[in-house]
């Protein structure tokens, strides 16, 4: 079956709320990418089918990406695609993470579906860097994501150490399971008094262990109940290599080195999985990093047209 027919069959109901012109333009652009276009405005324009001149095709793609109505409908498109992909799944494993977005002024928040190989991006949004890890941004994002799943779907959310505070409460209130890594100077208590997470390395081994049920955080207003697991992988002998053209970023390098050497201290609200299964689930988090790496290599100007950019006031453009 031709690629265009496949696109139309898949996107027919998904794009139903959109104007017919925008539906056709999106399908044409998708077909252009399938036929070999890279994720840039000019490349997609050059790969559009039809008898129009290349200049007019590029202008058509430019109008599509700059369409205000389409920008306001991006979240709806994300939701409807996710609903179609996850329909019939009794359990979904969702990877959520932040990443720098081609410019220091913005950060990308993304949810991806864990699959074999690379994860499948489901929903994304871009916010100013000042709103990174903002609880209100998290709440709006999770609210949109929750609308994608049927009430009976078992949702497991896996995140790195950048999600703390109200994050656990926001996931628990939706009845979701979370498997999150904890780093730094956080305190935990499993019945033996308060201990620093950063000091847990002395207990870690290459065999995943269950530390017990307890509290995360000494502040009574910010404590979270859950279960703790610990694992330390064997050293991989990696060396940091930087090309001469690449700018030095000592603080980022030091932070990554510390995280890489630290054991996996996992906090979760579920006892359904064995320690080994918990670590296997958490290890899939790296799939979303592969997605980020793919996009940063492309560094195309289309990316800003694929996700909603949210102003501090909450409006998108």
HELIX and SHEET records of a PDB file:
HELIX    1   1 UNK A    3  UNK A   11  1                                   9    
HELIX    2   2 UNK A   20  UNK A   34  1                                  15    
HELIX    3   3 UNK A   41  UNK A   47  1                                   7    
HELIX    4   4 UNK A   54  UNK A   65  1                                  12    
HELIX    5   5 UNK A   68  UNK A   86  1                                  19    
HELIX    6   6 UNK A  129  UNK A  131  5                                   3    
HELIX    7   7 UNK A  135  UNK A  146  1                                  12    
HELIX    8   8 UNK A  166  UNK A  172  1                                   7    
HELIX    9   9 UNK A  197  UNK A  202  5                                   6    
HELIX   10  10 UNK A  220  UNK A  222  5                                   3    
HELIX   11  11 UNK A  250  UNK A  261  1                                  12    
HELIX   12  12 UNK A  275  UNK A  283  1                                   9    
HELIX   13  13 UNK A  286  UNK A  298  1                                  13    
HELIX   14  14 UNK A  303  UNK A  306  1                                   4    
SHEET    1   A11 UNK A 195  UNK A 196  0                                        
SHEET    2   A11 UNK A 187  UNK A 189 -1                                        
SHEET    3   A11 UNK A 209  UNK A 216 -1                                        
SHEET    4   A11 UNK A 224  UNK A 231 -1                                        
SHEET    5   A11 UNK A 264  UNK A 268 -1                                        
SHEET    6   A11 UNK A 177  UNK A 181 -1                                        
SHEET    7   A11 UNK A 154  UNK A 159  1                                        
SHEET    8   A11 UNK A  91  UNK A 100  1                                        
SHEET    9   A11 UNK A 106  UNK A 113 -1                                        
SHEET   10   A11 UNK A 120  UNK A 128 -1                                        
SHEET   11   A11 UNK A 308  UNK A 310  1                                        
END                                                                             
